């Protein structure tokens, strides 16, 4: 599936993973579980999780940790595919 098609599919998805003050480490297992069932997941990075770092960096790090691909970030929301 190409990146444009993944972006179209992601548009209608709801956020199912929220990264808060616990950081990325606290959601890796949950995201892995969700990616086992669905191959496209939206992740929201709350202010406490960003700690001044760009959302793109945090999202790319999270995607690497779950062996996924970062499809896009919009605002503080990322779409990860596996």
The first five atom37 places (N, CA, C, CB, O) and aatype in JSON, in Angstrom:
{
  "aatype": [20, 20, 20, 20, 20, 20, 20, 20, 20, 20, 20, 20, 20, 20, 20, 20, 20, 20, 20, 20, 20, 20, 20, 20, 20, 20, 20, 20, 20, 20, 20, 20, 20, 20, 20, 20, 20, 20, 20, 20, 20, 20, 20, 20, 20, 20, 20, 20, 20, 20, 20, 20, 20, 20, 20, 20, 20, 20, 20, 20, 20, 20, 20, 20, 20, 20, 20, 20, 20, 20, 20, 20, 20, 20, 20, 20, 20, 20, 20, 20, 20, 20],
  "atom_mask": [
    [1, 1, 1, 1, 1],
    [1, 1, 1, 1, 1],
    [1, 1, 1, 1, 1],
    [1, 1, 1, 1, 1],
    [1, 1, 1, 1, 1],
    [1, 1, 1, 1, 1],
    [1, 1, 1, 1, 1],
    [1, 1, 1, 1, 1],
    [1, 1, 1, 1, 1],
    [1, 1, 1, 1, 1],
    [1, 1, 1, 1, 1],
    [1, 1, 1, 1, 1],
    [1, 1, 1, 1, 1],
    [1, 1, 1, 1, 1],
    [1, 1, 1, 1, 1],
    [1, 1, 1, 1, 1],
    [1, 1, 1, 1, 1],
    [1, 1, 1, 1, 1],
    [1, 1, 1, 1, 1],
    [1, 1, 1, 1, 1],
    [1, 1, 1, 1, 1],
    [1, 1, 1, 1, 1],
    [1, 1, 1, 1, 1],
    [1, 1, 1, 1, 1],
    [1, 1, 1, 1, 1],
    [1, 1, 1, 1, 1],
    [1, 1, 1, 1, 1],
    [1, 1, 1, 1, 1],
    [1, 1, 1, 1, 1],
    [1, 1, 1, 1, 1],
    [1, 1, 1, 1, 1],
    [1, 1, 1, 1, 1],
    [1, 1, 1, 1, 1],
    [1, 1, 1, 1, 1],
    [1, 1, 1, 1, 1],
    [1, 1, 1, 1, 1],
    [1, 1, 1, 1, 1],
    [1, 1, 1, 1, 1],
    [1, 1, 1, 1, 1],
    [1, 1, 1, 1, 1],
    [1, 1, 1, 1, 1],
    [1, 1, 1, 1, 1],
    [1, 1, 1, 1, 1],
    [1, 1, 1, 1, 1],
    [1, 1, 1, 1, 1],
    [1, 1, 1, 1, 1],
    [1, 1, 1, 1, 1],
    [1, 1, 1, 1, 1],
    [1, 1, 1, 1, 1],
    [1, 1, 1, 1, 1],
    [1, 1, 1, 1, 1],
    [1, 1, 1, 1, 1],
    [1, 1, 1, 1, 1],
    [1, 1, 1, 1, 1],
    [1, 1, 1, 1, 1],
    [1, 1, 1, 1, 1],
    [1, 1, 1, 1, 1],
    [1, 1, 1, 1, 1],
    [1, 1, 1, 1, 1],
    [1, 1, 1, 1, 1],
    [1, 1, 1, 1, 1],
    [1, 1, 1, 1, 1],
    [1, 1, 1, 1, 1],
    [1, 1, 1, 1, 1],
    [1, 1, 1, 1, 1],
    [1, 1, 1, 1, 1],
    [1, 1, 1, 1, 1],
    [1, 1, 1, 1, 1],
    [1, 1, 1, 1, 1],
    [1, 1, 1, 1, 1],
    [1, 1, 1, 1, 1],
    [1, 1, 1, 1, 1],
    [1, 1, 1, 1, 1],
    [1, 1, 1, 1, 1],
    [1, 1, 1, 1, 1],
    [1, 1, 1, 1, 1],
    [1, 1, 1, 1, 1],
    [1, 1, 1, 1, 1],
    [1, 1, 1, 1, 1],
    [1, 1, 1, 1, 1],
    [1, 1, 1, 1, 1],
    [1, 1, 1, 1, 1]
  ],
  "atom_positions": [
    [[0.85, -1.18, 0.0], [0.0, 0.0, 0.0], [0.9, 1.24, 0.0], [-0.97, 0.0, 1.23], [1.85, 1.32, 0.78]],
    [[0.6, 2.2, -0.85], [1.46, 3.39, -0.92], [1.1, 4.39, 0.19], [1.33, 4.06, -2.29], [0.06, 4.29, 0.83]],
    [[2.0, 5.33, 0.37], [1.88, 6.29, 1.48], [0.62, 7.15, 1.37], [3.1, 7.18, 1.54], [0.0, 7.45, 2.39]],
    [[0.24, 7.55, 0.18], [-0.96, 8.37, -0.01], [-2.22, 7.61, 0.42], [-1.09, 8.81, -1.47], [-3.11, 8.17, 1.05]],
    [[-2.27, 6.33, 0.07], [-3.43, 5.51, 0.46], [-3.47, 5.35, 1.98], [-3.37, 4.12, -0.23], [-4.55, 5.39, 2.57]],
    [[-2.32, 5.16, 2.61], [-2.27, 5.05, 4.07], [-2.74, 6.34, 4.73], [-0.84, 4.7, 4.54], [-3.45, 6.3, 5.73]],
    [[-2.35, 7.48, 4.18], [-2.79, 8.77, 4.72], [-4.3, 8.93, 4.59], [-2.07, 9.93, 4.01], [-4.96, 9.44, 5.5]],
    [[-4.85, 8.49, 3.46], [-6.31, 8.55, 3.27], [-7.04, 7.67, 4.29], [-6.68, 8.11, 1.83], [-8.04, 8.08, 4.87]],
    [[-6.51, 6.47, 4.5], [-7.13, 5.56, 5.48], [-7.02, 6.12, 6.89], [-6.48, 4.17, 5.41], [-7.94, 5.98, 7.7]],
    [[-5.9, 6.75, 7.2], [-5.66, 7.28, 8.55], [-6.57, 8.45, 8.86], [-4.21, 7.7, 8.7], [-6.86, 8.71, 10.03]],
    [[-7.03, 9.17, 7.86], [-7.84, 10.36, 8.08], [-9.05, 10.09, 8.96], [-8.28, 10.93, 6.75], [-9.39, 10.9, 9.81]],
    [[-9.7, 8.96, 8.76], [-10.93, 8.64, 9.49], [-10.7, 7.87, 10.78], [-11.83, 7.85, 8.61], [-11.65, 7.56, 11.5]],
    [[-9.44, 7.54, 11.08], [-9.14, 6.81, 12.31], [-9.25, 7.7, 13.53], [-7.74, 6.2, 12.24], [-9.01, 8.9, 13.46]],
    [[-9.63, 7.1, 14.64], [-9.59, 7.78, 15.93], [-8.26, 7.5, 16.59], [-10.77, 7.33, 16.84], [-7.63, 6.48, 16.33]],
    [[-7.83, 8.41, 17.44], [-6.61, 8.2, 18.22], [-6.89, 7.09, 19.22], [-6.17, 9.52, 18.95], [-7.9, 7.12, 19.93]],
    [[-6.0, 6.1, 19.28], [-6.19, 4.99, 20.22], [-5.04, 4.86, 21.21], [-6.35, 3.71, 19.47], [-5.13, 4.08, 22.16]],
    [[-3.96, 5.63, 21.01], [-2.83, 5.62, 21.94], [-2.49, 7.06, 22.26], [-1.58, 4.86, 21.34], [-2.31, 7.89, 21.37]],
    [[-2.41, 7.35, 23.57], [-2.04, 8.69, 24.02], [-0.73, 8.58, 24.79], [-3.16, 9.33, 24.91], [-0.6, 7.76, 25.7]],
    [[0.24, 9.41, 24.41], [1.53, 9.44, 25.1], [1.49, 10.63, 26.04], [2.75, 9.54, 24.09], [1.37, 11.77, 25.61]],
    [[1.59, 10.35, 27.34], [1.51, 11.39, 28.35], [2.82, 11.55, 29.09], [0.41, 11.09, 29.33], [3.9, 11.34, 28.53]],
    [[2.72, 11.92, 30.37], [3.92, 12.21, 31.14], [4.79, 10.98, 31.38], [3.54, 12.81, 32.47], [5.96, 11.11, 31.73]],
    [[4.23, 9.77, 31.18], [5.02, 8.54, 31.29], [5.98, 8.35, 30.13], [4.1, 7.35, 31.38], [6.89, 7.52, 30.19]],
    [[5.77, 9.12, 29.07], [6.66, 9.06, 27.91], [6.42, 7.87, 27.01], [8.08, 9.04, 28.37], [5.46, 7.11, 27.18]],
    [[7.3, 7.74, 26.06], [7.18, 6.7, 25.03], [7.27, 5.3, 25.63], [8.27, 6.88, 23.98], [6.55, 4.4, 25.22]],
    [[8.17, 5.13, 26.62], [8.36, 3.8, 27.21], [7.06, 3.2, 27.73], [9.38, 3.88, 28.34], [6.86, 1.99, 27.67]],
    [[6.19, 4.04, 28.23], [4.96, 3.54, 28.84], [3.92, 3.08, 27.83], [4.36, 4.62, 29.7], [2.94, 2.43, 28.22]],
    [[4.09, 3.37, 26.54], [3.08, 2.98, 25.55], [3.58, 1.98, 24.51], [2.57, 4.2, 24.84], [2.8, 1.55, 23.66]],
    [[4.85, 1.61, 24.56], [5.4, 0.71, 23.54], [4.64, -0.62, 23.5], [6.89, 0.44, 23.82], [4.27, -1.08, 22.42]],
    [[4.41, -1.23, 24.66], [3.71, -2.52, 24.69], [2.29, -2.4, 24.17], [3.69, -3.08, 26.1], [1.83, -3.25, 23.4]],
    [[1.59, -1.35, 24.58], [0.21, -1.14, 24.11], [0.17, -0.94, 22.6], [-0.42, 0.07, 24.83], [-0.68, -1.5, 21.92]],
    [[1.09, -0.15, 22.08], [1.13, 0.1, 20.64], [1.45, -1.19, 19.89], [2.16, 1.19, 20.31], [0.86, -1.45, 18.84]],
    [[2.38, -1.98, 20.4], [2.69, -3.27, 19.78], [1.45, -4.16, 19.73], [3.81, -3.98, 20.54], [1.18, -4.79, 18.71]],
    [[0.7, -4.2, 20.82], [-0.52, -5.01, 20.87], [-1.53, -4.53, 19.82], [-1.15, -4.95, 22.26], [-2.14, -5.34, 19.12]],
    [[-1.7, -3.22, 19.73], [-2.67, -2.68, 18.77], [-2.22, -2.92, 17.33], [-2.87, -1.19, 19.0], [-3.05, -3.21, 16.46]],
    [[-0.91, -2.8, 17.08], [-0.4, -3.02, 15.73], [-0.49, -4.49, 15.32], [1.04, -2.54, 15.62], [-0.48, -4.81, 14.13]],
    [[-0.58, -5.38, 16.29], [-0.77, -6.8, 15.98], [-2.17, -7.05, 15.41], [-0.53, -7.67, 17.23], [-2.37, -7.98, 14.64]],
    [[-3.12, -6.21, 15.82], [-4.51, -6.36, 15.36], [-4.85, -5.45, 14.2], [-5.46, -6.09, 16.5], [-5.58, -5.85, 13.29]],
    [[-4.33, -4.26, 14.22], [-4.58, -3.26, 13.16], [-3.22, -2.78, 12.66], [-5.46, -2.05, 13.67], [-2.3, -2.62, 13.46]],
    [[-3.09, -2.55, 11.37], [-1.78, -2.16, 10.87], [-1.57, -0.65, 10.79], [-1.57, -2.76, 9.51], [-0.5, -0.19, 10.38]],
    [[-2.57, 0.12, 11.17], [-2.48, 1.58, 11.1], [-3.06, 2.16, 12.38], [-3.23, 2.13, 9.85], [-4.24, 1.95, 12.68]],
    [[-2.26, 2.9, 13.13], [-2.66, 3.41, 14.44], [-2.33, 4.9, 14.53], [-1.96, 2.63, 15.59], [-1.28, 5.35, 14.08]],
    [[-3.26, 5.66, 15.13], [-3.02, 7.08, 15.41], [-2.59, 7.23, 16.86], [-4.29, 7.93, 15.11], [-3.17, 6.64, 17.77]],
    [[-1.55, 8.04, 17.05], [-0.99, 8.28, 18.38], [-0.98, 9.78, 18.65], [0.45, 7.68, 18.51], [-0.53, 10.56, 17.81]],
    [[-1.47, 10.18, 19.81], [-1.5, 11.58, 20.2], [-0.43, 11.82, 21.27], [-2.92, 11.99, 20.74], [-0.36, 11.08, 22.26]],
    [[0.4, 12.84, 21.07], [1.44, 13.21, 22.02], [0.96, 14.41, 22.83], [2.79, 13.53, 21.3], [0.84, 15.51, 22.31]],
    [[0.67, 14.17, 24.1], [0.21, 15.24, 24.98], [1.38, 16.15, 25.36], [-0.46, 14.65, 26.23], [2.54, 15.76, 25.23]],
    [[1.08, 17.33, 25.83], [2.09, 18.32, 26.16], [3.16, 17.76, 27.12], [1.43, 19.54, 26.78], [4.35, 18.02, 26.93]],
    [[2.74, 17.02, 28.12], [3.68, 16.47, 29.1], [4.69, 15.51, 28.46], [2.92, 15.76, 30.22], [5.81, 15.39, 28.95]],
    [[4.31, 14.84, 27.4], [5.19, 13.88, 26.74], [6.21, 14.57, 25.84], [4.38, 12.9, 25.92], [7.32, 14.07, 25.65]],
    [[5.84, 15.7, 25.29], [6.72, 16.37, 24.33], [7.92, 17.03, 25.01], [5.95, 17.41, 23.55], [9.02, 17.0, 24.46]],
    [[7.73, 17.61, 26.16], [8.81, 18.23, 26.94], [9.74, 19.08, 26.08], [9.62, 17.16, 27.65], [10.96, 19.04, 26.25]],
    [[9.17, 19.85, 25.19], [9.96, 20.76, 24.37], [10.56, 20.14, 23.12], [11.05, 21.31, 25.18], [11.11, 20.86, 22.28]],
    [[10.47, 18.82, 22.96], [10.98, 18.16, 21.76], [9.91, 18.16, 20.68], [11.44, 16.71, 22.08], [8.72, 18.08, 20.98]],
    [[10.33, 18.24, 19.41], [9.34, 18.2, 18.32], [8.59, 16.86, 18.29], [10.04, 18.43, 16.97], [9.16, 15.81, 18.57]],
    [[7.32, 16.93, 17.96], [6.49, 15.73, 17.86], [7.07, 14.75, 16.85], [5.06, 16.11, 17.46], [7.02, 13.54, 17.07]],
    [[7.63, 15.26, 15.76], [8.2, 14.4, 14.72], [9.29, 13.5, 15.28], [8.75, 15.24, 13.57], [9.37, 12.32, 14.94]],
    [[10.15, 14.06, 16.14], [11.24, 13.27, 16.73], [10.68, 12.19, 17.65], [12.2, 14.18, 17.51], [11.1, 11.04, 17.58]],
    [[9.75, 12.56, 18.5], [9.14, 11.6, 19.42], [8.43, 10.49, 18.64], [8.15, 12.3, 20.37], [8.54, 9.31, 18.98]],
    [[7.7, 10.87, 17.6], [6.95, 9.89, 16.8], [7.89, 8.94, 16.07], [6.03, 10.61, 15.8], [7.63, 7.74, 16.0]],
    [[8.97, 9.47, 15.52], [9.94, 8.63, 14.81], [10.59, 7.64, 15.78], [11.02, 9.5, 14.13], [10.8, 6.48, 15.42]],
    [[10.9, 8.09, 16.99], [11.48, 7.22, 18.01], [10.5, 6.1, 18.37], [11.86, 8.03, 19.26], [10.88, 4.94, 18.47]],
    [[9.24, 6.46, 18.56], [8.22, 5.47, 18.91], [8.05, 4.46, 17.77], [6.88, 6.16, 19.22], [7.97, 3.26, 18.02]],
    [[8.0, 4.93, 16.54], [7.85, 4.03, 15.39], [9.02, 3.05, 15.32], [7.75, 4.84, 14.07], [8.83, 1.87, 15.04]],
    [[10.24, 3.53, 15.57], [11.41, 2.65, 15.57], [11.3, 1.58, 16.64], [12.7, 3.47, 15.79], [11.64, 0.42, 16.4]],
    [[10.82, 1.95, 17.8], [10.73, 1.0, 18.92], [9.72, -0.12, 18.68], [10.35, 1.73, 20.19], [9.84, -1.2, 19.26]],
    [[8.74, 0.12, 17.83], [7.74, -0.92, 17.54], [7.93, -1.52, 16.14], [6.32, -0.33, 17.66], [7.06, -2.22, 15.63]],
    [[9.09, -1.24, 15.54], [9.39, -1.73, 14.19], [8.31, -1.32, 13.2], [9.54, -3.24, 14.19], [7.91, -2.1, 12.33]],
    [[7.86, -0.08, 13.34], [6.83, 0.45, 12.46], [7.39, 1.55, 11.58], [5.66, 0.97, 13.27], [8.57, 1.88, 11.64]],
    [[6.53, 2.09, 10.76], [6.88, 3.17, 9.85], [6.03, 4.38, 10.19], [6.68, 2.75, 8.36], [4.81, 4.28, 10.28]],
    [[6.68, 5.51, 10.37], [5.97, 6.76, 10.62], [5.43, 7.25, 9.28], [6.88, 7.83, 11.3], [6.21, 7.59, 8.38]],
    [[4.12, 7.31, 9.15], [3.49, 7.73, 7.89], [3.4, 9.25, 7.82], [2.09, 7.1, 7.75], [3.73, 9.85, 6.8]],
    [[2.94, 9.86, 8.91], [2.86, 11.31, 8.94], [2.64, 11.8, 10.36], [1.73, 11.81, 8.03], [2.22, 11.05, 11.24]],
    [[2.95, 13.07, 10.56], [2.58, 13.75, 11.8], [1.81, 15.0, 11.4], [3.83, 14.09, 12.69], [2.16, 15.69, 10.44]],
    [[0.78, 15.27, 12.16], [-0.02, 16.48, 11.97], [-0.28, 17.07, 13.32], [-1.35, 16.19, 11.2], [-0.95, 16.46, 14.15]],
    [[0.24, 18.23, 13.55], [0.12, 18.81, 14.88], [0.87, 17.93, 15.86], [-1.37, 18.97, 15.31], [2.08, 17.74, 15.73]],
    [[0.17, 17.41, 16.83], [0.79, 16.52, 17.83], [0.26, 15.1, 17.73], [0.56, 17.06, 19.23], [0.27, 14.35, 18.7]],
    [[-0.21, 14.75, 16.53], [-0.74, 13.42, 16.27], [0.1, 12.76, 15.17], [-2.23, 13.5, 15.86], [0.44, 13.39, 14.17]],
    [[0.42, 11.49, 15.39], [1.23, 10.74, 14.43], [0.45, 9.51, 13.98], [2.59, 10.33, 15.05], [-0.41, 9.0, 14.7]],
    [[0.77, 9.05, 12.78], [0.2, 7.82, 12.23], [1.34, 6.84, 12.03], [-0.58, 8.09, 10.89], [2.31, 7.14, 11.34]],
    [[1.2, 5.66, 12.63], [2.24, 4.64, 12.55], [1.66, 3.41, 11.86], [2.8, 4.29, 13.97], [0.54, 2.98, 12.15]],
    [[2.44, 2.84, 10.95], [2.0, 1.69, 10.15], [2.97, 0.52, 10.35], [1.91, 2.07, 8.64], [4.18, 0.71, 10.45]],
    [[2.41, -0.68, 10.4], [3.25, -1.88, 10.42], [2.51, -3.0, 9.73], [3.65, -2.29, 11.87], [3.03, -4.11, 9.63]]
  ]
}
